[in-house]
């Protein structure tokens, strides 16, 4: 089967964002085929280039930087200087999308705000990503994922109850809010490009980490809005489904995710506790949620009698959803992960090759993931500036002046 053309192959994106939320959006667009030009500061580059260890072997590229920048071209431009601003505007004139995550109003002094750039390119889709949005009582504040996880409520729901040993709020093990914001921003950009096809004009997208964090509270937000009761931390248990949590076995923990009453009946049969499924306290999910404190200890006692592998095999036969709690070495050694090609190795100019996580989207059997590695700092400056008519002599002068 031949490799199909990417859906955004005719789209050019100017990515002047840094760290994670904006670059994640840019990486998604690059995966979809867009030509994404990553603008970075000369010498220093994106902050995340220095967020190590670990570093890619033989390079100064951090693993953190590598996670969010595949498929892009890197150009170094000092936009704080007038000559750099001229270069940015030249690039904007040929771009479809601009991504930025500067503080609210931070780009206006450079003439790189939306109001200024839409005069230059009315078709421009300009996506701003900030902590609290363009219009908010907190608009002046910087926004960082950890802080937003706290303010946006997810940490009040994550971790053991205060009454248990080790209880207290816990953040997600990855930058949950940044990544969700990058994904929401990607959707917003795609919808704006679709709308532009008919209207002929671009728009200003206003993405806020705080808005996204509240938006992805999902069932927990509705648990509160529907009942008026503030949800509490339940560790690995679920507020709306029982049993749906981690259980200790003889040699470790497994996850059991019983999603309906029939699954619960089969689950109980495997445990040799078939009578529980007929007990009116446990026969329906609503009843199980209400009586979880009576039910769970009985399940814990039964599951402690056999090993992880024994339980996984037994539940697999009867179709009860379950799984081990894998460390990352086991994740990337998992047959599913290997079969789906979720680890990809791409050529790298300095290290020879780099292992990355592929984009999980597959279309007609093909991965949507970009086929070029995250760029070295300024790797494509010469080529990008050639494209906008900056001669080699002009580029040399700009280098000597520290503009590129």
N, C-alpha and C positions, 0 to 999 in steps of 0.2 A: 504494500500500500504506500503510495507516494505521500510525502509530507505536505499537508495543505498549507496555503498561505494563511498568515495570521490575520485575525479580524481587524486589528488596528494598524495594519502595515502602512497606511497612508497618513498616519497621525504623528505629529512632532510635539514632544513634550519638553518644556524647559523646567527642570527640577532644581529650584534654588533652596529647597528645604534641607534640614539637617536632622540627625539623630534617628528617629524610628518611624513615627506616624506618617510624615510626609514621604520619606524614602520608601516606606512599605507600599504606599499608594503608587509611587513612581515605578517600583519593581513590578507590581501587578500590571501596570500599563505596558511595561517593557515585555513582560511575559506574553501579553496579548498582541505583541508585534509593533508597538509604537517605538519610534526613535526617541529615546529618552536621554537628554543631555543634562548631566549632573554638573551644576556649577558649584565650585568649591573655592575656598580661600587659598591663595598661593601659599605654599610651604606647609601650612597647618592642615588644610582640607577639612572635611567633615569631622566634628568632634569625636565621633565613634571610631574613627581610624585609630585613636589612641586609647580606646577603652579595652585594654588587655592587661595581663595575659588572659587567655592564650593568644598566640600569634600564628599566622600561617607560616609554615616552615620556610626559613630563608628569607622572610620578608618582614616589613613593619606593619602588615595588614592585620588588624584584630579580627577575631572571630565575630565580634559584635557587628563590625562594619560589613563583613562578608554576608551576614544573614539578610541584608535588606537592599542590596545594590546590584544584583546580577542583571545582565542585559543592558546596562547603561553605558554611555560614553561620558568620560570625565574631562571637564575643561576648567582651568583655574583662572578666575577673574576676581580682582579686588573691586567689588561694587561700591565700596566706600569712597572711591576716587572717581572724579568726573569721567575720566577716560574709560574706566570700567563700566560706568553707567551707560555710556554710549554703546559699548559692546553688548550689554544686556538688552538694550532697546533694539539693536540690530537683530539679535536673536529672537526677541519677542515678535518682531515684524514678520518672521517666518514660522512662528509657532502656532499651534492650535490650543495648547494647554500650558498654563504656568502653575506650578505648585510652590507654595511658600508657607513657612511656619514661624515668621518673625512676630515679635510682639505687636499688638494692635497699634497701627499708625507708624510702625518702625520703618517702613519702606517709603513713606511719603516724602521724607527729607531727601531721598535719593531720586525722586520722581519715578519710582517703580511701584507705586500703589495702583490699585485697579483703576481709579478715576483717570490717572495719567495714561496708563497703558492702553485703555480701551479707545482712547483718541487715536493712538497709533495703530491699533489692530482691533477693530470693532468685533471681529469674530472670535476674539480670545476668550477661552474659558479659564477663569482665574480662580484658583482654589486656595483659600486661606485656611490654615489649621492652627488654632490657638488653644490655650487652656480653657478659656471661658467665652470665646466668641467675640464678635465685633461690637455687640451691644449687650452689656452686662454690668452690674455693679462691680464685678470683679475683672472687668475687661483689661485693666492695667496690670493684673497679676501674671507672673509666669506660671505655666502649668506643667507639672511633671507627673508621669504615670503613677508613681507611688502615692503622691499627694492626692491625686484625683481618685484613685481606688479608695482612699480613706473618706474623702469628702462625698463621693458618689454612692456610698453605701455598701459596696461589695465586701469590704473588710468586716463589716458588722455581721455578714452572713457566712464568712469563711473562717474556719478554725473550730476548735472544740468549745463547748459551752464553758462559761467562766467557772461553773461548779466542778469541772473535771480537772485532773492534773494536766498541766500544760494548756489550760484553757486561755482563750484570749483571741483578739483579732489577728488574722494572718493575710498577707497579700498573696496574690497569685504568683506562681513560680516563674512566669514570664510576664513581659510588659503587656498585660491583658488589654488595658484601655488604649494604649498606643496602637496596637495591632488592629483592634476593632475599629478605631478611628481611621486607620489607613484603608481598611476594607470599605467602610461607609463612604469615605472620600472617593474611592475608586468607583463605586456605584453612582455617586453624585456626578462625577466627571463623565461617565458613560451616558447618563441620562441627559446631561447638558449638551453633549456632542450630538445625541439623537435629536434633541429639540432644535439645535442649531441647523440641522439639515433642512428643516422647514422654515425657520425664522430668519436664518442668515446672520444672526447676531449671537455673540457669546453672552456670558453672565459672570457674576461674582458668587462663588460658593463659599459659605461661611460655616466651617466645621469647628466644633468645640469639643475637646476631650470630655469635659464635664457632661455635656449633652449626651454624648455617646455612652458614657458610663451609666447614666440614668436610663438611657434607652435599652441597654442590654440587661437590665435587671429582670426582664422577662416575667416569668411566673411569680417570682418573689415580689416584684413591684405590684402585681395584681393581687397577690395574697394580701398585701397591706391595703391597697385601695379598695378591695372588695369587702374585707372584714373589719378594717380599722385596727387590727392587731399587728404590732410590730414584729416581724419575723426575727427569730433568734438563731444563733449559731448551733448547728447540729453535728459538727464534725463531718464524717463521711456519710451521714444519713441524709435522706431526702425529706423535705417538708410535706410533700403531697403524695408520696408513694412508699409503701412498705411491703416487703423488704426490698430496699434499694440502697445498698451500702456495702462497706467493707466488713468482712468477717475473718476472724483468726482461724486458721486450720492448724493441724499438727506441726507444720513446718513453715508457716508464713501466712500471708493474707491473700484472699481472693475478693473480687468484686462480684456481687450478685445483683442483678438488675431485673427483678420480677415486675413486668409491666402490666399484667392483667391477672384476673382470678384463675383462669385456666392454667397459666404458667405457675401460679402459686400452688395449685393442686398437684401438678407434676413435681414441683420442687419438694413439697412435703412427702410425696411418695418416695422419692430418692432418699430423703432423710429418715425414712421409716417413721414418719410422724403424720401419716395420712389423716388421722383424726382431727388435726388442726384445721384442715381445709373445710371440714364439716361443722366446725365450731362457729356459732353465730358471731362470736367476737372477732373472728378472723376470716370469715367466708368472703367478704368483699373488701376491696381496697379501702373504702371509707371507714369500715369497721377496724381494719388493721391499723390505719393511721391513728384512730382514736385509742386503740388498745396496744400501741407499739411497746409500751413499757412492760407489758405482760408477755408479748409474743417474742420479742427479740432475744431475751435471755435463753429461752428454750431453743431457738435456732442457733445461738452461739454455742450452747453446750453440745448440740449434735454435730455442728461443723468442726468442732475442735477434735473430733475423733479420727479424722482421716487427713491425708496429705493434700496439698494443692493439686497435684497431678491426678490423684484419684477422684477428687470432686469434679475437676474440669472434665474428665472423661465421662463421668456418670451424668453430669448435667448436659453435656453435648448430645448424648444419646436421646434425651427426652426434650431437647429444644429449650432448655432454660438458659437465658442469656447470662453469661458469666465470663470472667477473664482474670488473668494474673495482673499484679501491679509491677510492670516492667521498669527496670532501670534503662537508661538510654542505650547502653550496649546491647541489651536484649531487644529493644525496639528496632534498632537497625539490623539486627540479625533475624528478625521475625519473617517467616515465609511470605506473609501478606505484603510487608513493606518492600521486600525484595522483588516480589512479583509485580508490584505496581510501580516500581522504579522511583521510589520516593527519595532515594539518595542518588544524586547525579554527580558525575565527575566531569569537570570542564577544563580545557586548557587555560593556563595562567601564565602571563608574560614573565613573572619572576620565579614562581614556585614550580613551574612545569605543569602542574595541575592542582585543582582545588576541589574538594568534596563539598557539595552543597545539598540543601533540601530542595527538592523539585516542587514546582507549583502543583497542587493536587488536582487542578481542573484537567479533565480529559475530554476531548471532543473527537468523535468518530475514531476512537481508539488511539488518539495521539495526545501526548502530554502538551500542555500549553506553555510549559516552562521555557524561559529564554535559553539560548544556546551559547551565550558568551558570559564569561566570569565577571564578577565585580571589577571595575577598572582600577588600575593604579592611579594615584593622584596625578591629574593633568595628562593622562595617557593620550587623550584625543584632542588636546588643545589646538595643535597645529591643524589637524584635519577640520575641526569645527570652525575655526577662524578662516581657513581657506574657503569654506562653504559660503561665508558671508562676505567674501571679497577682501579680506585683510591680507595684504601681501607679506611675503617673508621678511622684507625690510621693515615693514610696519610692526610685525610681530616681534622682531628683534628689539626694536625701540621700546615696545611695551614691556618686554622682559627686563630690559635694563632699568626701566622705571619702576619695576615691581608691580605692574598692573596685572600681568599674567604670570 
